[in-house]
Amino acid sequence: MAPATQVEARELRKTYGSCTVVDGLSFRLEPGTVTGFVGPNGSGKTTTLKLMLGLVRGEGTTLFGGRPLSSYDAPQGIVGATFDGRIGHPRMVAARHLRAIAELHGVSQRRIATVLDLVGLTSASLERIDTFSLGMAQRLNIAVALLSEPAVLVVDEPTNALDPEGVLMVRSVIRECADRGGVVLFSSHLLAEVETISDRLMVISHGVLVADAPAAEFQRTYGEHRAIVRVESDAHLPELLECLGYTCERLGDRHFAVRGVLAHELGPLLHRSGVAVCELRDDYPSLEELFFRITGLTHAEVKP
């Protein structure tokens, strides 16, 4: 694997006629991290990734270890990338396709067997690419991205068309790359998948970065907090909470949501007031709820 590489995108912008697809995006990706890049269809995710890699022309700069990717003699050793779609000559077998790329990039032929095993294609290595299912084609895309053991992995919707075993494989590959000091940036519309594996979440909408926070803090940063409390008797609880200066919403019999206070702060107050508490916990919106709130979408607007 190439030495650890910081990635910095500066003022990325892409327009098609009067339509701005990516609008001045800037961010920095640190070694050893997995960043989930989330946004609705047409939000500019794929265009952003292609701008970073120089696959489409636009404005702005992306630096890999302080340098443009084009300045490296062997950029494939710096970045591995996958995008949706089939790659390779359809009549070529998978192993031959990988051998051709390995020869072109000066990669050891021994690495081919390793990546085929990593993506679960060893048994299909002598099958023609045009016989591959979409899931197998996606596995081959990932194998190509991993071939040079790059320091940076950029993957666009990597779990598309994959079965559960394939999804676990992608998680493992992504996590292993980051744990070895690499940078991983992956886009996905599968919010649960992003939440499971990411160290950091970035949300894009209409070409603009609308949210960016560590995954562990994302819901606390962007979600409206509530303390959920269930009591033995609620005869005077609403009045008590109002006197304490908190907004109270009744969720059911003896069940309330309190805004403006954390559970560990509310507990002692209720105890001193003689309130018998059965349940007390902090509550934040789910990642999916936040996604719709931040991007301004409704469920009906999101295509599967």
C-alpha positions as a Markdown table, in Angstrom:
| # | Residue | x | y | z |
|---|---|---|---|---|
| 1 | Met | 0.0 | 0.0 | 0.0 |
| 2 | Ala | 1.2 | 3.5 | -0.8 |
| 3 | Pro | 2.1 | 5.8 | 2.1 |
| 4 | Ala | -0.8 | 7.5 | 3.9 |
| 5 | Thr | -2.2 | 10.3 | 1.9 |
| 6 | Gln | -4.4 | 13.3 | 2.9 |
| 7 | Val | -7.0 | 14.3 | 0.3 |
| 8 | Glu | -8.1 | 17.9 | 0.0 |
| 9 | Ala | -10.8 | 19.1 | -2.4 |
| 10 | Arg | -10.9 | 22.8 | -3.0 |
| 11 | Glu | -13.9 | 24.7 | -4.5 |
| 12 | Leu | -15.0 | 21.9 | -6.8 |
| 13 | Arg | -17.6 | 23.2 | -9.3 |
| 14 | Lys | -19.3 | 21.8 | -12.4 |
| 15 | Thr | -21.9 | 23.4 | -14.6 |
| 16 | Tyr | -23.8 | 22.1 | -17.6 |
| 17 | Gly | -25.1 | 25.1 | -19.4 |
| 18 | Ser | -27.2 | 27.1 | -16.9 |
| 19 | Cys | -27.3 | 24.1 | -14.5 |
| 20 | Thr | -24.8 | 24.0 | -11.6 |
| 21 | Val | -24.3 | 20.3 | -10.6 |
| 22 | Val | -21.5 | 20.8 | -8.1 |
| 23 | Asp | -21.3 | 24.2 | -6.4 |
| 24 | Gly | -18.1 | 25.1 | -4.7 |
| 25 | Leu | -17.5 | 21.9 | -2.6 |
| 26 | Ser | -14.5 | 21.9 | -0.3 |
| 27 | Phe | -13.5 | 19.2 | 2.2 |
| 28 | Arg | -10.5 | 17.4 | 3.6 |
| 29 | Leu | -10.2 | 13.6 | 4.1 |
| 30 | Glu | -7.7 | 12.3 | 6.6 |
| 31 | Pro | -5.8 | 9.0 | 6.5 |
| 32 | Gly | -7.4 | 6.1 | 8.4 |
| 33 | Thr | -10.9 | 7.3 | 7.9 |
| 34 | Val | -14.0 | 6.1 | 6.0 |
| 35 | Thr | -16.2 | 8.9 | 4.8 |
| 36 | Gly | -19.8 | 8.2 | 3.6 |
| 37 | Phe | -20.9 | 10.6 | 0.9 |
| 38 | Val | -24.7 | 10.8 | 0.9 |
| 39 | Gly | -27.3 | 12.6 | -1.2 |
| 40 | Pro | -30.4 | 12.0 | -3.3 |
| 41 | Asn | -30.3 | 11.1 | -6.9 |
| 42 | Gly | -29.0 | 14.1 | -9.0 |
| 43 | Ser | -27.4 | 15.8 | -6.0 |
| 44 | Gly | -24.0 | 15.8 | -7.5 |
| 45 | Lys | -22.3 | 12.9 | -5.7 |
| 46 | Thr | -20.9 | 11.0 | -8.7 |
| 47 | Thr | -19.9 | 14.3 | -10.5 |
| 48 | Thr | -18.0 | 15.3 | -7.4 |
| 49 | Leu | -16.1 | 12.0 | -7.3 |
| 50 | Lys | -15.2 | 12.3 | -11.0 |
| 51 | Leu | -14.1 | 16.0 | -10.6 |
| 52 | Met | -11.8 | 14.8 | -7.8 |
| 53 | Leu | -10.2 | 12.2 | -10.1 |
| 54 | Gly | -10.1 | 14.4 | -13.2 |
| 55 | Leu | -12.6 | 12.3 | -15.1 |
| 56 | Val | -14.7 | 15.3 | -15.9 |
| 57 | Arg | -13.6 | 18.8 | -16.5 |
| 58 | Gly | -14.7 | 21.5 | -14.1 |
| 59 | Glu | -13.4 | 24.1 | -11.7 |
| 60 | Gly | -11.5 | 23.6 | -8.5 |
| 61 | Thr | -8.6 | 21.4 | -7.4 |
| 62 | Thr | -8.1 | 18.1 | -5.5 |
| 63 | Leu | -4.8 | 17.4 | -3.9 |
| 64 | Phe | -3.6 | 14.0 | -2.9 |
| 65 | Gly | -0.8 | 14.2 | -0.4 |
| 66 | Gly | -0.5 | 17.9 | -1.4 |
| 67 | Arg | -0.2 | 17.2 | -5.1 |
| 68 | Pro | -2.6 | 17.0 | -8.0 |
| 69 | Leu | -3.2 | 13.4 | -9.1 |
| 70 | Ser | -1.9 | 14.2 | -12.6 |
| 71 | Ser | 1.5 | 15.0 | -11.1 |
| 72 | Tyr | 2.1 | 11.3 | -10.0 |
| 73 | Asp | 4.0 | 9.0 | -12.3 |
| 74 | Ala | 1.8 | 6.1 | -11.1 |
| 75 | Pro | -1.5 | 7.6 | -10.0 |
| 76 | Gln | -3.1 | 4.1 | -9.9 |
| 77 | Gly | -0.9 | 3.5 | -6.8 |
| 78 | Ile | -2.4 | 6.5 | -5.2 |
| 79 | Val | -6.1 | 6.1 | -6.0 |
| 80 | Gly | -8.4 | 3.2 | -6.8 |
| 81 | Ala | -11.9 | 4.0 | -7.9 |
| 82 | Thr | -15.1 | 2.2 | -8.9 |
| 83 | Phe | -18.1 | 3.6 | -10.7 |
| 84 | Asp | -21.3 | 2.0 | -11.7 |
| 85 | Gly | -21.3 | 0.0 | -14.9 |
| 86 | Arg | -19.4 | -2.9 | -16.6 |
| 87 | Ile | -15.7 | -2.7 | -17.4 |
| 88 | Gly | -13.4 | -4.6 | -19.7 |
| 89 | His | -13.9 | -6.3 | -23.0 |
| 90 | Pro | -17.0 | -8.5 | -22.8 |
| 91 | Arg | -15.3 | -11.5 | -24.4 |
| 92 | Met | -12.3 | -11.4 | -22.0 |
| 93 | Val | -12.3 | -13.6 | -18.9 |
| 94 | Ala | -12.0 | -11.9 | -15.5 |
| 95 | Ala | -8.5 | -13.1 | -14.7 |
| 96 | Arg | -7.1 | -12.0 | -18.1 |
| 97 | His | -8.7 | -8.6 | -17.7 |
| 98 | Leu | -6.9 | -8.2 | -14.3 |
| 99 | Arg | -3.7 | -9.5 | -15.8 |
| 100 | Ala | -3.8 | -6.8 | -18.5 |
| 101 | Ile | -4.3 | -4.1 | -16.0 |
| 102 | Ala | -1.6 | -5.5 | -13.8 |
| 103 | Glu | 0.9 | -5.5 | -16.7 |
| 104 | Leu | -0.1 | -2.0 | -17.7 |
| 105 | His | 0.5 | -0.6 | -14.1 |
| 106 | Gly | 3.5 | -2.8 | -13.2 |
| 107 | Val | 1.6 | -4.7 | -10.5 |
| 108 | Ser | 2.8 | -8.2 | -9.5 |
| 109 | Gln | 0.7 | -11.0 | -11.1 |
| 110 | Arg | 0.5 | -12.6 | -7.6 |
| 111 | Arg | -1.7 | -9.7 | -6.6 |
| 112 | Ile | -4.4 | -10.9 | -9.0 |
| 113 | Ala | -5.1 | -14.1 | -7.0 |
| 114 | Thr | -5.3 | -12.0 | -3.9 |
| 115 | Val | -7.9 | -9.5 | -5.2 |
| 116 | Leu | -10.0 | -12.2 | -6.8 |
| 117 | Asp | -10.2 | -13.9 | -3.4 |
| 118 | Leu | -11.0 | -10.7 | -1.6 |
| 119 | Val | -14.0 | -10.0 | -3.8 |
| 120 | Gly | -15.2 | -13.6 | -4.1 |
| 121 | Leu | -14.5 | -14.1 | -7.8 |
| 122 | Thr | -11.8 | -16.9 | -7.6 |
| 123 | Ser | -14.2 | -19.6 | -8.9 |
| 124 | Ala | -15.4 | -17.3 | -11.7 |
| 125 | Ser | -12.0 | -16.0 | -12.7 |
| 126 | Leu | -12.0 | -17.9 | -16.0 |
| 127 | Glu | -15.5 | -16.9 | -17.0 |
| 128 | Arg | -16.1 | -14.3 | -19.7 |
| 129 | Ile | -17.1 | -10.8 | -18.4 |
| 130 | Asp | -20.2 | -10.7 | -20.7 |
| 131 | Thr | -21.6 | -13.7 | -18.7 |
| 132 | Phe | -21.3 | -11.9 | -15.4 |
| 133 | Ser | -24.4 | -10.8 | -13.5 |
| 134 | Leu | -24.5 | -7.1 | -12.3 |
| 135 | Gly | -23.3 | -8.2 | -8.9 |
| 136 | Met | -20.3 | -10.1 | -10.3 |
| 137 | Ala | -19.5 | -7.2 | -12.5 |
| 138 | Gln | -19.5 | -5.0 | -9.4 |
| 139 | Arg | -17.2 | -7.4 | -7.7 |
| 140 | Leu | -14.8 | -7.1 | -10.7 |
| 141 | Asn | -14.9 | -3.3 | -10.5 |
| 142 | Ile | -13.9 | -3.5 | -6.9 |
| 143 | Ala | -11.1 | -6.0 | -7.7 |
| 144 | Val | -9.7 | -3.5 | -10.3 |
| 145 | Ala | -9.8 | -0.7 | -7.8 |
| 146 | Leu | -7.8 | -2.8 | -5.2 |
| 147 | Leu | -5.3 | -4.2 | -7.6 |
| 148 | Ser | -2.6 | -1.6 | -7.0 |
| 149 | Glu | -3.2 | -1.4 | -3.2 |
| 150 | Pro | -3.9 | 2.3 | -3.4 |
| 151 | Ala | -3.7 | 4.7 | -0.5 |
| 152 | Val | -7.1 | 6.3 | -1.5 |
| 153 | Leu | -10.2 | 4.3 | -2.4 |
| 154 | Val | -13.1 | 6.2 | -4.1 |
| 155 | Val | -16.1 | 4.1 | -4.6 |
| 156 | Asp | -19.5 | 5.1 | -6.0 |
| 157 | Glu | -22.5 | 3.0 | -4.9 |
| 158 | Pro | -20.2 | 0.0 | -4.2 |
| 159 | Thr | -23.0 | -2.3 | -2.9 |
| 160 | Asn | -25.3 | -1.8 | -5.9 |
| 161 | Ala | -26.6 | -5.2 | -7.2 |
| 162 | Leu | -24.7 | -7.1 | -4.5 |
| 163 | Asp | -26.2 | -9.9 | -2.4 |
| 164 | Pro | -25.7 | -9.9 | 1.4 |
| 165 | Glu | -22.4 | -11.7 | 1.2 |
| 166 | Gly | -21.2 | -9.1 | -1.3 |
| 167 | Val | -22.3 | -6.3 | 0.9 |
| 168 | Leu | -20.2 | -7.8 | 3.8 |
| 169 | Met | -17.3 | -8.1 | 1.4 |
| 170 | Val | -17.5 | -4.4 | 0.6 |
| 171 | Arg | -17.6 | -3.5 | 4.2 |
| 172 | Ser | -14.6 | -5.6 | 5.0 |
| 173 | Val | -12.6 | -4.2 | 2.1 |
| 174 | Ile | -13.4 | -0.6 | 2.9 |
| 175 | Arg | -12.7 | -1.0 | 6.6 |
| 176 | Glu | -9.4 | -2.9 | 6.0 |
| 177 | Cys | -8.2 | -0.1 | 3.7 |
| 178 | Ala | -8.9 | 2.6 | 6.3 |
| 179 | Asp | -7.5 | 0.5 | 9.1 |
| 180 | Arg | -4.2 | 0.3 | 7.2 |
| 181 | Gly | -4.0 | 4.1 | 7.1 |
| 182 | Gly | -5.9 | 4.6 | 3.8 |
| 183 | Val | -8.5 | 7.2 | 2.9 |
| 184 | Val | -11.9 | 5.9 | 1.8 |
| 185 | Leu | -14.7 | 8.0 | 0.2 |
| 186 | Phe | -17.8 | 6.2 | -0.8 |
| 187 | Ser | -21.2 | 7.3 | -2.0 |
| 188 | Ser | -24.3 | 5.4 | -1.3 |
| 189 | His | -28.1 | 5.8 | -1.1 |
| 190 | Leu | -28.3 | 3.0 | 1.4 |
| 191 | Leu | -28.3 | 5.1 | 4.6 |
| 192 | Ala | -28.1 | 2.1 | 7.0 |
| 193 | Glu | -25.0 | 1.0 | 5.1 |
| 194 | Val | -23.4 | 4.4 | 5.4 |
| 195 | Glu | -24.2 | 4.6 | 9.1 |
| 196 | Thr | -22.7 | 1.1 | 9.7 |
| 197 | Ile | -19.3 | 1.6 | 8.3 |
| 198 | Ser | -18.5 | 5.4 | 8.2 |
| 199 | Asp | -16.3 | 7.4 | 10.5 |
| 200 | Arg | -17.7 | 10.6 | 9.0 |
| 201 | Leu | -20.8 | 11.6 | 7.1 |
| 202 | Met | -21.1 | 14.2 | 4.4 |
| 203 | Val | -24.5 | 15.1 | 2.9 |
| 204 | Ile | -24.8 | 16.8 | -0.4 |
| 205 | Ser | -28.0 | 18.4 | -1.9 |
| 206 | His | -28.2 | 20.4 | -5.1 |
| 207 | Gly | -24.4 | 20.4 | -5.4 |
| 208 | Val | -23.9 | 21.9 | -2.0 |
| 209 | Leu | -22.5 | 20.3 | 1.1 |
| 210 | Val | -25.3 | 20.7 | 3.6 |
| 211 | Ala | -24.0 | 18.5 | 6.5 |
| 212 | Asp | -20.6 | 17.2 | 7.6 |
| 213 | Ala | -19.8 | 15.6 | 10.9 |
| 214 | Pro | -18.2 | 12.5 | 12.5 |
| 215 | Ala | -20.7 | 9.6 | 12.2 |
| 216 | Ala | -20.8 | 9.2 | 16.0 |
| 217 | Glu | -21.9 | 12.8 | 16.5 |
| 218 | Phe | -24.0 | 13.3 | 13.4 |
| 219 | Gln | -27.4 | 12.8 | 15.0 |
| 220 | Arg | -26.4 | 15.0 | 18.0 |
| 221 | Thr | -25.1 | 17.7 | 15.7 |
| 222 | Tyr | -28.0 | 17.9 | 13.3 |
| 223 | Gly | -30.9 | 16.3 | 15.1 |
| 224 | Glu | -33.3 | 17.9 | 17.5 |
| 225 | His | -32.8 | 16.3 | 20.9 |
| 226 | Arg | -35.5 | 15.1 | 23.2 |
| 227 | Ala | -35.4 | 13.5 | 26.6 |
| 228 | Ile | -38.0 | 10.7 | 26.8 |
| 229 | Val | -39.4 | 10.1 | 30.3 |
| 230 | Arg | -42.0 | 7.7 | 31.6 |
| 231 | Val | -43.3 | 8.2 | 35.1 |
| 232 | Glu | -45.5 | 6.3 | 37.6 |
| 233 | Ser | -47.9 | 9.2 | 37.9 |
| 234 | Asp | -48.2 | 12.2 | 35.6 |
| 235 | Ala | -50.6 | 14.2 | 37.6 |
| 236 | His | -48.3 | 17.2 | 38.0 |
| 237 | Leu | -45.4 | 16.5 | 35.6 |
| 238 | Pro | -46.5 | 18.9 | 32.8 |
| 239 | Glu | -46.8 | 21.8 | 35.3 |
| 240 | Leu | -43.5 | 20.9 | 36.9 |
| 241 | Leu | -41.6 | 20.8 | 33.6 |
| 242 | Glu | -43.2 | 24.1 | 32.6 |
| 243 | Cys | -42.0 | 25.7 | 35.9 |
| 244 | Leu | -38.5 | 24.3 | 35.2 |
| 245 | Gly | -38.6 | 26.1 | 31.8 |
| 246 | Tyr | -38.9 | 23.0 | 29.6 |
| 247 | Thr | -41.2 | 22.3 | 26.7 |
| 248 | Cys | -43.2 | 19.0 | 27.3 |
| 249 | Glu | -45.0 | 16.9 | 24.7 |
| 250 | Arg | -47.3 | 14.1 | 25.8 |
| 251 | Leu | -46.5 | 10.9 | 23.9 |
| 252 | Gly | -49.0 | 8.6 | 25.7 |
| 253 | Asp | -50.2 | 7.7 | 29.1 |
| 254 | Arg | -47.4 | 8.7 | 31.6 |
| 255 | His | -45.1 | 9.1 | 28.7 |
| 256 | Phe | -43.5 | 12.5 | 27.7 |
| 257 | Ala | -40.9 | 14.1 | 25.4 |
| 258 | Val | -39.0 | 17.0 | 27.0 |
| 259 | Arg | -37.0 | 19.4 | 24.9 |
| 260 | Gly | -34.1 | 21.6 | 26.0 |
| 261 | Val | -32.5 | 19.2 | 28.5 |
| 262 | Leu | -30.5 | 16.0 | 28.5 |
| 263 | Ala | -31.6 | 12.9 | 30.3 |
| 264 | His | -28.7 | 13.0 | 32.8 |
| 265 | Glu | -29.6 | 16.6 | 33.6 |
| 266 | Leu | -33.4 | 16.0 | 33.9 |
| 267 | Gly | -33.0 | 13.0 | 36.2 |
| 268 | Pro | -31.8 | 14.8 | 39.3 |
| 269 | Leu | -34.4 | 17.5 | 38.8 |
| 270 | Leu | -37.2 | 15.0 | 38.8 |
| 271 | His | -35.8 | 13.1 | 41.7 |
| 272 | Arg | -35.6 | 16.3 | 43.8 |
| 273 | Ser | -39.2 | 17.1 | 42.9 |
| 274 | Gly | -40.3 | 13.6 | 44.1 |
| 275 | Val | -41.2 | 12.3 | 40.7 |
| 276 | Ala | -41.0 | 8.5 | 40.4 |
| 277 | Val | -39.4 | 7.8 | 37.0 |
| 278 | Cys | -39.8 | 4.5 | 35.2 |
| 279 | Glu | -37.8 | 5.4 | 32.1 |
| 280 | Leu | -35.5 | 8.2 | 31.1 |
| 281 | Arg | -33.4 | 8.4 | 28.0 |
| 282 | Asp | -32.1 | 10.7 | 25.3 |
| 283 | Asp | -33.6 | 10.5 | 21.9 |
| 284 | Tyr | -32.4 | 11.8 | 18.5 |
| 285 | Pro | -33.9 | 11.4 | 15.0 |
| 286 | Ser | -32.8 | 8.5 | 13.0 |
| 287 | Leu | -30.2 | 9.0 | 10.2 |
| 288 | Glu | -33.0 | 8.5 | 7.6 |
| 289 | Glu | -35.2 | 11.2 | 9.3 |
| 290 | Leu | -32.2 | 13.6 | 9.3 |
| 291 | Phe | -31.5 | 12.8 | 5.7 |
| 292 | Phe | -34.9 | 13.9 | 4.6 |
| 293 | Arg | -34.9 | 16.9 | 6.9 |
| 294 | Ile | -31.5 | 18.1 | 5.8 |
| 295 | Thr | -32.0 | 17.6 | 2.0 |
| 296 | Gly | -35.6 | 18.9 | 2.1 |
| 297 | Leu | -36.9 | 15.7 | 0.4 |
| 298 | Thr | -40.0 | 13.6 | 1.0 |
| 299 | His | -40.0 | 9.8 | 0.9 |
| 300 | Ala | -42.0 | 10.0 | -2.3 |
| 301 | Glu | -39.2 | 11.9 | -4.1 |
| 302 | Val | -36.5 | 9.3 | -3.4 |
| 303 | Lys | -36.3 | 6.7 | -6.1 |
| 304 | Pro | -35.1 | 3.2 | -5.1 |
